[in-house]
Amino acid sequence: MQQIELDFSTFPFTFEIKRSRRKTLVIYVKEGKVEVRAPLKASEKWIGSFLADKSAWIQAQLRQQRQKKQEALRLVDGSRIEVLGQTLTLQVALGRQSWAQRSGGTVTLFVRAAHKDKLEKAFMDWLLTEAQRYMPARVEYYARKLGLAHKLKAVTFRRTRTKWGHCCQDGTIQFNWLVMMAPPAVLEYLIAHETSHLRHLNHSKKFWETVGSLCPDYKQHRDWLSDHGHRLWPA
Ligand SMILES: [Zn+2]
């Protein structure tokens, strides 16, 4: 890794150049940072004009990433979160073990120290338990509605960045339990979506017809997940 200071003072962003045995230039904008991957011998002029060409796009990406970060979930004392459509207030308390407990509209996170990762763990474990209590029964409900209960093998949970749910060929359906904080209609859509994969293991027209039979407004909820799903991830 090499930080090269190019005299591109006109650029409204900083960037890092990584050279390697590659033939083309490519720009990555990730977590608020700009990285240019360049061939070993790429001239600064080439890199500079490439960056100039992509400048508007890079700035739009940076803006979007900043905004998403601001909108991300904050797990601190007094935060308000929505779970299954109910607004809950987080309370932080010191305790010997990391765990959480809900009482009425308050979820108390007991942690040994109010560190971000400890709060996150206490909260995530609690939310996972809520998801395990709620979501498998909803999957069974939709599976029965489709006459596919016999195809359902298991409902499992995993916090994956790339997708909210997944259905395996063997009939195991997996969810990212953060979706419990989505609006209830969106959560229902996701459950209907994954359950419909018990019939069609693809995203064909027939698959979407099945989803639509369970959830007529599915397009709107699908859009919500792609537009706002980042709000459900901790900052
Ligand atoms: Zn799918």
Boltz pocket constraint, residues with backbone or C-beta under 6 A from the ligand:
constraints:
  - pocket:
      binder: B
      contacts: [[A, 165], [A, 193], [A, 194], [A, 197], [A, 202], [A, 203]]
      max_distance: 6.0
